[in-house]
Amino acid sequence: MGFATNAIHVGQEPDPSTGAVVAPIYQTSTYVYEELGKAKGGYDYARTNHPNRKALERTVAKLEGGHAAYVFTSGMAGIDAVFRLLRPGDHVVLSEAVYGGVYRLSTQLLVHFGLEFSFVDTTDPAVVLGAMRPNTKMLYIETPTNPTLRITDIAAMAKLANERRITLVVDNTFMTPYLQRPIELGAHIVVHSMTKYMNGHSDAVGGSVILTRPEDAEKIYFTQKSAGAGLSPMDCFLVSRGLKTLAVRMLQHNANGLAVARHLDAHPKVRKVYYPGLASHPQHELARRQQKGPGAMIAFDLGDEGAARRFLNQVKICSLAESLGGVESLISLPAQMTHASMPKEVRDRVGITDSLVRLSVGIEDVEDIISDLDQALLYV
Ligand SMILES: Cc1ncc(COP(=O)(O)O)c(C=O)c1O
């Protein structure tokens, strides 16, 4: 079956007890036993599992092409579960421009449990190799990176990881399995903030972890049920509904993203545009090879913080807000919002200036998005 068919049907079969085409939200914390030791319908308690979660996990595993998937209360909860595959003394090499929350989780929390982290430029395999230590157990990449849209060659990273027998984890949040196929390129684990494109409607927070190896799947499920960060029935229902339109949404996001990036690139008030779909992007060719489309995340620099502030205070259709990947255009200033937890010297090194604006282009009429940006740029 094709991607869109799977997104609509896998895990989304009519409810066997009523025939409802859309399965109900099983809003119950507990399930009755048939007799001692035998749960009636295979479920006992909603922390450990419930039908809406099971359905969503089947869809997500199918769409990413994994052996199994587990869904969590947020992208961060899923990423945390992945790091819990490690043991004290283990070392992880990560993309230096990762999402700020991953930076915070690793450098301010997980280091206290004996894990070691090195943040390097994963766009260069030689740099990644140089960062490896005898105790390196995991390579964690985000591609494209948030917010600077740098691209890491997933197949090259998989080769490197396999040679050293370490685990390659790819954060596929910006692309979704519709635009990028990390597992086919050799990734062992894929993570998502499903709060973003996977759900697509900015009405639920969620995360997923997709595994290719049964032994990893067992451990991730053990963490999900033990630590209790499995996604709730209502949120699973919302993400399942969002996923049904993933293919059409991503096609429109691509088209709108490209049109807006070209427009900004030609605008005299915009200093620099970061977007993999532009020929000026340093990894445009790699993006074309690795991604099915350029996506709809754009970063652009307005030169100074005051200009960025005036611009952001004037946008009307684009909402000044955290998050991304919704049907509505969302705009932010990473240095003060999503990446505020990253030290300034690290932000400077990875190109997150105080005037870098991040735009998640929605699927509104593209002319309306462009005229909104144009009127706000008058204040720059
Ligand atoms: C690329 C990326 N990964 C992970 C996360 C964390 O996801 P969540 O906010 O759902 O915990 C985010 C959040 O913005 C993100 O942008």
The ligand as a Tripos MOL2 file, in Angstrom:
@<TRIPOS>MOLECULE
LIG
   16    16     1     0     0
SMALL
NO_CHARGES

@<TRIPOS>ATOM
      1 C1         13.3050   18.8990   16.3430 C.3       1 LIG1
      2 C2         12.6120   18.7640   17.6500 C.ar      1 LIG1
      3 N1         12.7910   17.6360   18.3630 N.ar      1 LIG1
      4 C3         12.1840   17.4590   19.5570 C.ar      1 LIG1
      5 C4         11.3740   18.4370   20.1070 C.ar      1 LIG1
      6 C5         10.7140   18.2090   21.4560 C.3       1 LIG1
      7 O1          9.3720   17.8950   21.2840 O.3       1 LIG1
      8 P1          8.1970   18.2440   22.3400 P.3       1 LIG1
      9 O2          8.0800   19.7310   22.4050 O.co2     1 LIG1
     10 O3          6.9960   17.5550   21.7560 O.co2     1 LIG1
     11 O4          8.6070   17.6650   23.6470 O.co2     1 LIG1
     12 C6         11.1500   19.6120   19.3880 C.ar      1 LIG1
     13 C7         10.2820   20.6660   19.9500 C.2       1 LIG1
     14 O5         10.2170   21.7640   19.4540 O.2       1 LIG1
     15 C8         11.7950   19.7800   18.1380 C.ar      1 LIG1
     16 O6         11.6330   20.9070   17.4120 O.3       1 LIG1
@<TRIPOS>BOND
     1     1     2 1
     2     2     3 ar
     3     2    15 ar
     4     3     4 ar
     5     4     5 ar
     6     5     6 1
     7     5    12 ar
     8     6     7 1
     9     7     8 1
    10     8     9 2
    11     8    10 1
    12     8    11 1
    13    12    13 1
    14    12    15 ar
    15    13    14 2
    16    15    16 1
@<TRIPOS>SUBSTRUCTURE
     1 LIG1         1 GROUP 0 **** ****
